[in-house]
Structure formats: structure tokens, C-alpha cells
Amino acid sequence: MTDETARTVAVVGATGQVGQVVVRDADARGLAVRGVSRSVPADDDPRRAAGATYSAVDVLGAAQEPTVAALATAFEGADAVVLATNATAGDLDVYRTGTRRVVEAAGRAGVRRLVVLSIANVDQGTDYPYYAAHAEQNEIALAGPVPATVVRATQFHTFLAYVRSVPPARTLTRLGLLPYPRGTRFQTIDVRDVARLLVDATSDDGPARAVDVGGPQVRDAKDLVHAERAARGSRRVPVGVRVPGPVGTFFREGRNLVPDHHEGRITFDEWLRSGDGV
Ligand SMILES: NC(=O)c1ccc[n+]([C@@H]2O[C@H](COP(=O)([O-])OP(=O)(O)OC[C@H]3O[C@@H](n4cnc5c(N)ncnc54)[C@H](OP(=O)(O)O)[C@@H]3O)[C@@H](O)[C@H]2O)c1
């Protein structure tokens, strides 16, 4: 039987929405945790877990070898690496170059498992550049020297709030409305469930694999936004907005759903009640 407390996990993207919960989950299980991100959170930063250590490495550092060497140092002695970085539209290379470097460094450091956070059915949406980069990331990880588990999650419970913060919905949000993606359904999952599944996957010891994981329920975006409005006592008026481009088509065609997968346990309503909502 594996002694869980003897294991060490490194988390790249340790200060992120998911990464910080991965760090807390692994820490709570008694694992030794090393967080990696571009900047080290201060001692009083709420994203910081008391039991973890942190180091600063930019996976897109200007020079290849020093970046891989810095990552390999951060991974030294780790049994598994969890990769939970994120890219904005301008730096999709985080998924390509960044992942290649993490993969190489993990191999160099003798890591036994690489766990990568990705998006459910992302390979069915590659006409959207963000998804194309993520799909390429998955292939890089699965072909690398360290056996990988790619965990492809459905949209998080926080996703509708994110949609409201970016064009074309942002303008309506600023006007005091509550825009949501019209004609779409989501199977949202709580980041605490995603973190749990990622930490579970660090114990995988079989061949490389990709798994889809989904939230407990499939619901209309309209229904979700009305639930959110009621939970917050908001008087803002919900308004359906057509999401343009390939990602809009991806959602309207339901390619974001994995109805055979309900690994997430915390429902959208429970998330709203937990006060963890945005
Ligand atoms: N939102 C959803 O519904 C959803 C659903 C399924 C999957 N996902 C995927 O989940 C992943 C994580 O998302 P998230 O929302 O947790 O991301 P996030 O909150 O933006 O966090 C990203 C993390 O990566 C770090 N990072 C970014 N660039 C870096 C670099 N060049 N070098 C080192 N560290 C870097 C950030 O820290 P610093 O900025 O300090 O470096 C931060 O710790 C993404 O790949 C996303 O596509 C999202």
C-alpha cells in the first residue's frame, strides 16, 4: 500500500483558480506540495497554503535551457506534477512551449506521473484557437517521457461569470444587465471537485490516458443565470447573448457536454449556497 504522506506533488499554476485548490487539497491529504507560478504568493496571500513551499518560474522564460533547468529543480524529488496553467488570448504558447518545457523538466527530474488539466471534448473544437492550443498541449503531454493523465473538465461553476466579463457580454454587464450565452447548456463542475480529481490522478500508475470529467447536472445557461440571480437577490435582468465564432457553435451544439460523466459532486445550487460564488 502506498504511503500517501510520503508523496510529493509539484503544482504548476499553483496560484490559479484551480491550482490553489489543488495545493490545498494535496496539503490536506498530507502530501508534500511545491507550488510553481510566475510569482510567489506573499505569506498573507489567501491563495497560499501553509504547508506548501513555492517557487517562481515562468514556463515561457526567454531562454529554453535555464527555464527547463529551473522547472527540473522545482520538480526534484516530486512523485507527480500537476499542470494547471492558463493562457490568455495573447499567450497561447503557454500550452505549447510551456508544456514542452514542463514535460522535459519532469522527465529530467524523474517524476513518475504528469497530470494535466484540460477541457472536455477540446479536440472537437480546434477551429477555436484557444481550444486548438489546449488540444496540442494534450498531445504533447501524452507523447512525453513521463506517463500523463490528461483530465479534461467541463466548464466550472464560475464560467458564466467569466463570460459576463468578456466581450460581447461585458458591455451589457456594465449596463447592469445579466447576459448569458443564448441557446446553450452547461454541465458545470465545482473547482473543488476538479482539484480532487487532479490530486487523485497523481496516483495513477498505468499508461498515459485522457479522461473527461463532468459536473453533476446538465442545465440551460438561462436556468443557471436565473438560479444565480435568485440566490443573490439580484434585480438585474437576464438577457441571452449569441456567443460568436467557433466556440459559440461548440457550445450551441452541446459539444461541451459529457453526459456519461458525472464525477463532480457539488451542484451549481450548492456552490451558490456555499457563498463561494462570484
Ligand atoms: N474556466 C473553465 O470553465 C475551465 C474548464 C475546464 C478547464 N479549464 C482550464 O483550467 C486551466 C486552469 O484555469 P484557471 O482558471 O485555474 O487559471 P488561472 O486562474 O488563470 O490560473 C493560472 C495559473 O497559471 C499560472 N501561470 C500563468 N502563466 C504562467 C507562466 N507563463 N508560467 C508559470 N505559471 C503561469 C498563474 O500564476 P501567475 O500568473 O502568478 O504566473 C496561475 O497560478 C486552464 O488551462 C483552463 O483552460 C477551465
The ligand as an SDF file (V2000), in Angstrom:
LIG
                    3D

 48 52  0  0  0  0  0  0  0  0999 V2000
  -12.7810   28.0630  -16.7210 N   0  0  0  0  0  0  0  0  0  0  0  0
  -13.3130   26.8930  -17.0330 C   0  0  0  0  0  0  0  0  0  0  0  0
  -14.5520   26.7190  -17.0380 O   0  0  0  0  0  0  0  0  0  0  0  0
  -12.3970   25.7190  -17.3860 C   0  0  0  0  0  0  0  0  0  0  0  0
  -12.9590   24.4440  -17.6060 C   0  0  0  0  0  0  0  0  0  0  0  0
  -12.1110   23.3770  -17.9080 C   0  0  0  0  0  0  0  0  0  0  0  0
  -10.7370   23.5800  -17.9530 C   0  0  0  0  0  0  0  0  0  0  0  0
  -10.2150   24.8280  -17.7470 N   0  0  0  0  0  0  0  0  0  0  0  0
   -8.7550   25.0080  -17.8220 C   0  0  0  0  0  0  0  0  0  0  0  0
   -8.2390   25.0590  -16.4950 O   0  0  0  0  0  0  0  0  0  0  0  0
   -6.9260   25.6220  -16.5540 C   0  0  0  0  0  0  0  0  0  0  0  0
   -6.6710   26.4680  -15.3160 C   0  0  0  0  0  0  0  0  0  0  0  0
   -7.6250   27.5310  -15.2980 O   0  0  0  0  0  0  0  0  0  0  0  0
   -7.6910   28.5570  -14.0730 P   0  0  0  0  0  0  0  0  0  0  0  0
   -8.9610   29.3140  -14.2340 O   0  0  0  0  0  0  0  0  0  0  0  0
   -7.3900   27.8540  -12.7930 O   0  0  0  0  0  0  0  0  0  0  0  0
   -6.4530   29.5160  -14.4380 O   0  0  0  0  0  0  0  0  0  0  0  0
   -5.9780   30.8330  -13.6740 P   0  0  0  0  0  0  0  0  0  0  0  0
   -6.8260   31.1260  -12.5010 O   0  0  0  0  0  0  0  0  0  0  0  0
   -5.7860   31.8900  -14.7100 O   0  0  0  0  0  0  0  0  0  0  0  0
   -4.5380   30.3830  -13.1040 O   0  0  0  0  0  0  0  0  0  0  0  0
   -3.4390   30.1720  -13.9490 C   0  0  0  0  0  0  0  0  0  0  0  0
   -2.2220   29.7890  -13.1220 C   0  0  0  0  0  0  0  0  0  0  0  0
   -1.1100   29.6070  -14.0160 O   0  0  0  0  0  0  0  0  0  0  0  0
   -0.0430   30.4660  -13.6220 C   0  0  0  0  0  0  0  0  0  0  0  0
    0.6580   30.8680  -14.8450 N   0  0  0  0  0  0  0  0  0  0  0  0
    0.1480   31.5500  -15.9060 C   0  0  0  0  0  0  0  0  0  0  0  0
    1.1010   31.7560  -16.8350 N   0  0  0  0  0  0  0  0  0  0  0  0
    2.2330   31.1740  -16.3510 C   0  0  0  0  0  0  0  0  0  0  0  0
    3.5640   31.0490  -16.8420 C   0  0  0  0  0  0  0  0  0  0  0  0
    3.9210   31.5780  -18.0190 N   0  0  0  0  0  0  0  0  0  0  0  0
    4.4800   30.3760  -16.1000 N   0  0  0  0  0  0  0  0  0  0  0  0
    4.1320   29.8530  -14.8880 C   0  0  0  0  0  0  0  0  0  0  0  0
    2.8910   29.9410  -14.3640 N   0  0  0  0  0  0  0  0  0  0  0  0
    1.9600   30.5900  -15.0870 C   0  0  0  0  0  0  0  0  0  0  0  0
   -0.7290   31.6220  -12.8860 C   0  0  0  0  0  0  0  0  0  0  0  0
    0.1030   32.2680  -11.9460 O   0  0  0  0  0  0  0  0  0  0  0  0
    0.9760   33.5800  -12.3090 P   0  0  0  0  0  0  0  0  0  0  0  0
    0.0820   34.4980  -13.0880 O   0  0  0  0  0  0  0  0  0  0  0  0
    1.4410   34.1130  -10.9870 O   0  0  0  0  0  0  0  0  0  0  0  0
    2.1010   33.0440  -13.1130 O   0  0  0  0  0  0  0  0  0  0  0  0
   -1.8010   30.8550  -12.1220 C   0  0  0  0  0  0  0  0  0  0  0  0
   -1.2150   30.2400  -10.9820 O   0  0  0  0  0  0  0  0  0  0  0  0
   -6.8490   26.3620  -17.9070 C   0  0  0  0  0  0  0  0  0  0  0  0
   -5.9840   25.6540  -18.7620 O   0  0  0  0  0  0  0  0  0  0  0  0
   -8.2700   26.3120  -18.4350 C   0  0  0  0  0  0  0  0  0  0  0  0
   -8.3440   26.2540  -19.8310 O   0  0  0  0  0  0  0  0  0  0  0  0
  -11.0170   25.9030  -17.4480 C   0  0  0  0  0  0  0  0  0  0  0  0
  1  2  1  0
  2  3  2  0
  2  4  1  0
  4  5  1  0
  4 48  2  0
  5  6  2  0
  6  7  1  0
  7  8  2  0
  8  9  1  0
  8 48  1  0
  9 10  1  0
  9 46  1  0
 10 11  1  0
 11 12  1  0
 11 44  1  0
 12 13  1  0
 13 14  1  0
 14 15  2  0
 14 16  1  0
 14 17  1  0
 17 18  1  0
 18 19  2  0
 18 20  1  0
 18 21  1  0
 21 22  1  0
 22 23  1  0
 23 24  1  0
 23 42  1  0
 24 25  1  0
 25 26  1  0
 25 36  1  0
 26 27  1  0
 26 35  1  0
 27 28  2  0
 28 29  1  0
 29 30  1  0
 29 35  2  0
 30 31  1  0
 30 32  2  0
 32 33  1  0
 33 34  2  0
 34 35  1  0
 36 37  1  0
 36 42  1  0
 37 38  1  0
 38 39  2  0
 38 40  1  0
 38 41  1  0
 42 43  1  0
 44 45  1  0
 44 46  1  0
 46 47  1  0
M  CHG  2   8   1  16  -1
M  END
$$$$
